[in-house]
Amino acid sequence: MQTKLLIGGEWLEGSESLAVHDPSNGHRIAQVSAGTAAEASTACDAAAIAQKSWAAMAPRSRAEVLRSCWKTMVLHSDELAELITKEHGKPLDDAKDEVAYAAEFFRWNSEEAVRIHGSIGTAPGGGNKIIIRHPPVGVVIVITPWNFPAAMITRKIAPALAAGNSVVVKPAEDTPLTALRMAELFHHAGIPAGVINVVPSTDPAAWFDAAVQHPAVRMVTFTGSTETGRILLRQASDRILKVGMELGGNAPFIVFKDADIDSAVQGAMIAKMRHSAQACTAANRFFVEAEVAVEFAEKLAAAMGALTVGNGFTQGVNCGPVINAAAVQKIDGLVRAATHAGASAALGGTPIDRPGSFYHPTVLTDVAMDSDITRAEIFGPVAPIIPFSDAETMIASANDTELGLAAYVYTQDLGRGLRVCEQLESGMVGLNRGTMSDPAAPFGGMKQSGLGREGANEGIYEFCETQYIAASW
C-alpha cells in the first residue's frame, strides 16, 4: 500500500502526514505523507517538464498507454475495490462497481484521444485559409472528493491525459490511498514520470494557493461542494485559468400516480442508496403524487428497512457507514429539524448506536415543500417524501434551488415524462431510471451545480484550447 507523495515519478516522504481511518469502526488504517504548499509547487514543476514530451507523442501512442491503464485497473479491480471499502466504507459490491466505472474512462478516452478534430476552410473573402486546432491546455490541477475515490479521479485525468496534458492530483484527506495506488499502477502501465503527480495535503487552502499561482498551471478541475467551488473559482479567476466544476446536487425524484410503483421504488433505492447514499447525484427530495404517496412510502420504507447496515467487507451488507462523525451529526440535525416541523419518520430517524459512523436508513413522510431538509444536500440514507397534487407547482418547487445536477422522473406516460424532463433545470435526468452515469454521456449540472461536462465526446475538449491559424498559400 503506497503512502508517499508521487512527484516527478519519484515516491517521496512528505513534510507532513495525515491519518486515514476506517469509517466503519474509526480505527486508523494508514499514515500517509502530506504535501505542503512547497511540495505542491514542486509537483507542478515536474508536471510542466513532463507535459511537453507527453503532448508531443502521437495521439495513437497516448491512446495505447491509456488503454494499458484501463487493462491494469481491470486486472487489479479486486485490490482497488478492497482499498476503497477500507478507507471509504462503502459495501464491497458498490466498490467493485465504482472501479469498473472508473476504469472505463480510460478505455473511452483512449478512443477519444485519436479523435480530437480540427478543421480547415476558406475565409469568406477568399484571402486566407482558416485552420482550427485543439492543443492541450498544459498542467491541470485535479482536486477530488472522498465519495468516489477512484471514479472522480479517472473521470478527470483520463481525458486530461488523452488530450496531452499532465496533472497534479490532490485527493481528499479521507480517501488518499486509492489515488496513490492507482497512480502507482498507471506508472507501471506506461504513464511517463511526471505526467501524473499525487500530493495529498492537510492544508488544502495553502496547497491550492501555491498550485494555482504556478505559471505552468492553466486549468483547475474540481469535484466537491458548491461552497468550496465558489472559493476555488474566485482564486482561479485571478490568473484567468480554465475551470471545470462538478459541484453539489439536490436531485428531485418525481413519481406520478400512473408510474409503476414497484419499479419506482426499485429506482429510488438505486438513486438514493447506492454507495451508501453518498453521491452528488443521489435523490434528495421525493415528490410523489398524493394518490400514491402512502403506497410509495410504505414500499420504500420496506425496501430501505430490509437493508443490512454494517462494515462493507461483511457478507450481505448493502449499506455502509457515512464518511465520519461530523456527517452523522449533520444528517441527524436535518432529520430532527424536519420532524420538528411536522414530518413523520416512517423508518429510522436516528444514528445507529455502534462504533463507526452509521445512520439508520430513514424515510420521512409528509415533508413540507419548503422545509430545511429540501434545501440541503443530505449526503446520507434519508428519503424525505413530499406529496403533491398539482404538477406545475411541484415542478416549480423542484426547480426552486440553486443546484441543478440530476433529477429523476417516473411515469408510464412517455410524453408527459419527456415534457417534465424538459422543464426540469437539471443537467441530467433519469426517466424511469435510477441512474444515468456513463462515460459515454456528458456528466454535469446547470446553475450552481457546475461548469463544463465530463465524459462523452465533449469531455476531452474541456482539457483543450482552441487555436485559429490564418494561413495563406
N, C-alpha and C positions, 0 to 999 in steps of 0.2 A: 504494500500500500504506500504510494508515494505521498510524502508530506512536505516536500521542499518547494521553493519557487522555481518556475521554469522561465529562464531569461536567456535569450540567445542560444538556445539548445543545451544549456547547462542547468543542472539541478543545484540550486544554491540555498544555503541557510538564510533565512530572513532575519532582519534586525529585531523583529518581534515575533510573537507566536499567538495562536488562538486555539482554544479548546473546542473540539467538536463533540456534541453529546447525542446520545440516542434518545429521541423524544418519547419512546415507549417506556423508559424507566429512569431517565435523567442521568444515566451513567456516562462518564467521559469515555469516548472510544478512540480518540486520537488527539495529538497535539500537532498543529500544522504551522509551518512557517508563515509569517505575515509580513508583507512588504510595507515600507514607509513610502512617503512621497518621493524620496530619492530613488528608491528601487522601482517605483512606477515609471519615473523618468528614464532610468536605465533600460527598462524593458522597451520603452518607446524608441530609444536609440537603436536597440537591437532589431526591433521591427522595421525601422526605417532602412537599415542596411540590407536586411533580407528581402524587403519588398521589391527592390529594383530587379533583382535577378529572377524572383518568382514571377513578376509581371512579364518579364521578357521571355519566359518559357512559352512554347507553343500551346495554344488552348487545349489541344488533344493531350499533351503531356500532363498539364494540370488536371485534366479530366480523369486520366488514368490514376493519378495519385489520389484524387478524391474517391474514386471507385474502390481503391485499395482501402481507404479509411472506412468505407461502408462495409466491405467484407470483414475487416478487422473487428468492427463493432459487433457484427453478427456472430462472429466466432467467439467473442468474449461477452456475449449478451447475458449469460447467467451470472458471470462475475460482476458485471456492471449493475445488474438488477439487484443483486445482494448488497452492493455498496450503497445504492440508492435507498433501499429499505433500512439499512443500518443507520444512515445519517438523517434520512427524512422521516422514516416511519411508515410510509405507505405500504399497503399489502404487497407481497412479492409478485402476485399476478399483475397488479397495476404497474409495478416497477418494470416488469418484463414488457408490458405493452408500451411503456414510455421508451425503453431502449429501442424497440423495433421502430417506433415512430421517429425517434431521434436519428437513428442510423439512416432512415430513408431520405433525410435531407441531403446526405452525401451522395446517394445514388441519383436523386433527382437533379442536384446541381452539377454532378459530373456530366450529365447530359446537357444541361443548360450552358455549361462552360464553353462549348463549341458553337453556341447559337446566339452569341451576343451580336446582334445585327447592326450594321451601319447602312449608309445609303449614299448614292451619288446621283446627282441630277444636274440639269442645266438651269442657270438663273433665268427668270422670265425675260430679262432684257437680252439674253444671249451672250453677255460679256464674259462670263466665267462659269465654271462648274461649282456646284455646292456639294461638298463632301462632309458627311456626318459620321463621326465615330464615337465610341463609348469607352474611354480608358478607365482604369481603376482610380478610385479616389486617393489611395495611398495607405496610411496607417489608420486603422479603425479601432476605437476603444469600445470594448464589449462589456456591458455590465448586466449581470443576470440575477434572477431571484432564486429563492430556495425551493419553490414548489415543484419545479421540473428541473432537477439538477443536470440532466443530460440534454433534454429536448430544447430548452431555452438557449443552450449554447450552440448546438448544431444548427438550429434554425437560423442563427446569425452568422456563424463562422463559415458554414458550408458555402453560401452564396458569396460571402466576402472573399473567400479564398478562390472560388471559381472565377471571380472577376479579376483576380490578380492582386488583391490587397493582402496585407499582413495584419495581424490582430494582437491586441493586448487585452487579456480577459481578466476581469475581476469578478470571481464567483461570489455568491452570497456567503456571509460568515457562517451560517448554519450548515451549509452543504458544500464545502470546498473539495471534498475527497473525490467525488465523481469527476469533477472538472480536471483535477490533477491526473487521475488515472486515464481519462480519455486523451489528454494531451500526450501522455506517455505512449499510449497505443498509436496515436496519429503520427508521432515521431517514428515509431517502428514501421508504420505503414508507408513512409516515404515523404512526409512533410519536411521540408528543409529546416535546418536550425534557424530560429529567429522568426519564422513565419507565424508560428503560434507561440505566444508567451502568456503564462498564467501567474498572476500575482494576487493572492488573497490579501485582505487587509482588515485591520481592526479600526482603522480611521478612514472610512470611505470618503469623507469630505476632503481631507488633505490629499489623499490618493488621486481623487478626481481633479482637484485644482492643479496638481503637478502634471497629470496626463493631458488635460485639456489645453494647457499652456505650451505643451511641447510643439515646436514648429513643424514637425513632420505629421502630426495628427490632423486629419482632415475630416473625420466623421466620428460621431458617437451614436451607438445603437444601445438602447436600454429597454429592458422589460421590468416593470415594477409598478409601484403606486403612482397615482396621478400627482400626489403631493410632491414626491421626490422628482418626478418627471418635470414638474414646473421649475424646480430648483436647477436641475441639470440643463434645461433649455435656456434659462437665463444666463448661466455660465458659458454655455456653448455659443450663445449669441455674441459674446464679446469678441470672439475670433471668427464669427460668421461660419461656423462649422456646419457641415451637413449633419442632419439628425434622423434617426429612426426611433420612434417611441411607441412601445406597446404598453399601454397603461391600464388603469383599473376598469372593472366592469360592474354592472348592476343589472344582470340579464333578467328580463321578464320571461316567464314561462306561461303561455296563454293556452287555456283549454276551453274550447267551445262545447256547448251541450251535445252537439252531434258527433263529437270525437269518439273514437274507440277508447273508452276509459282505461281498459286494461293496457292497451298499447301506450296510452299517455302516461300511465303510472310507470310502465317499463322505461319509457324515455326519460321520465322525471328522475328515476333512480340513476340513470347514466349521467344526465345533465347536472344533477345535484351531487351525487355521492361518489363518482369515480375519483380516484386519487384522494380519497378521504375528504371530499368536499372542498379541496384547497386548489381550485383552478380559477383563473380570471374569467373563464367562460361559464363558470358554474351558474346554474339557475339560482337567482337570488330572490325573486318575487314571483309567486304563483297566482296569476289571475285566472280564476275558474268561474265559468258561468254559473249563476246561482242555482239553477235547476240540478246541476250535477256536483255542486261543491261538497255536499256531505258525502256522496259516494266516493268522489276522488280523494277526499281527506281520509276516509276510513281505509281505503285500499292503499294509499300512500303510507299511512301510519302502520298498516300491517306489514308492508314491504320493508320499511325502514326499521320496524321493530324486530324483523327477522334477521337483521344484520348481526354478525358476530364481531364485536369490537375487541381489539387487543393488539398484541405485538404482530407486526406484519409478517414475521417469519413463521408464525404459528399456523398450522394447517387449518383451513376453514375460516380464518379471519378475513373479512372483506371490508373492514373499516378500521383504519389505524388511528394513531394519535394526531392531534393538531401539532404544529411545529414547536410550540413552547408554552410555558405557563402564562405568559402575557397574552397569548392568543386565546387561551381558555377564559381569562378574565374579560377580554373584550367581547367574546361571544356571549358569555353569561350576562354581561351588562346589557347587551342588546335584547336578549330574551326577557330579562327581568323588566326592562322598560316597556316592552310590548305587552306583557301580561298585565302590568300595572295599568296600561292604557286600555285594557279590555279584552285582549286576546286570550284564548284558552290553549293550554298545552294538551293536544290530543295524544302526544307521545313525548317522553323525555322532559327537557326543560331545565336540566341541572348538570353540573360537571359530574364526572364519574370519580368516586372516592377510591382511588387506587394510585400507586406510583405511576409517574409519567403524566403526559398532557392529554387527557382524554375528556371528551364531552359526549353526553348521551345523544344519539340521533334524535332529533326533535321535530315535531310537526306542530305548528301553531295555526289555529283556526280563527276565523272572524277578525282578521287583522285589518285595521283601518288603512285606507289607501295612502294616507299622509303620515303614517306613524314613522318613528325614527328608524325602525329596522328596515323600512323600504328605501331609506336614503343611504344606508351604509352598505359597503361590500362585506358580507358576513364572513366569508372565508372559513366556514365551518359547517357541520352537519345539521343545519337548521333550515326548515322549509316553512316560510310564512305564507299562508293561503289567504288570498283576498278575493271574496266573492264579488261578481259584477253582474249587472243586468243590462246595462247599456254599452254596446261595443265601442261607440265613439268616445264616450267618457273614459272607458278602460284604456283605449289606445292613447288618449291624451295623457292619462296617468302613467302608462308605461313609458312614454316619451318624456315625462316630467323629471328628467335627471340630466346632469351634465355629462353623464357617461353613456356611451353607445357602442359597446364592443360586440355583444352577442345577444340573441333573442331566440325564442322557441315558440312555435305555433302548432297546435294540434286541432285539426278539424277534418271531417271527411268530405267537405265541400272544397274542392281544389281551387275553384275560382275565388271563393272568399279567402282561402288561405293565402293565395298569391296577392290579393288586394291588401290584406293586412300586412303581409311581409313588406310590401312596397311602402306602407305608411309608417313602419317602424324605423326609428332613427338609430339603426344598428348596422355596423359594418358587416356582420354575418348573421344569418338567420337559419335555424334548423326547422324545416317544415315537415312535421310528422317524423322528426328525427331528434334524438337526444344528444347528438354530437355532430360536429361539422369540420373538425380539424383534419387537414390533409396537406401534405407537402405540395400537391399539385393545385391547391386552391389558395387564393390571396387571403392571408390572415391579417386582420387589423380592424380598427374601430373608427367610428365617427366621433365628432365633438371632442371632449376631453379624454377619450379613450385612446388617443394616439395619433401619430403621424406616420404615413407610409404603410407599406404592406410587406409581409414576409411570406415566402413561398410563391408558388405559381410562376408564370413567365415574368411577372413584374418584379419578383423578389430580387433577382440578380441585378436589375438596373438600379435598385436603391443604392447599390455599392459602386455605381459607375458615375462618371461625369459625362457630359455631352460636349463634344468639341466639334466646331464647324470650321472647315478649311475652304476658303475661297481660292480656287486654282484656275489657272489658265494654261492651256497647251495647244 
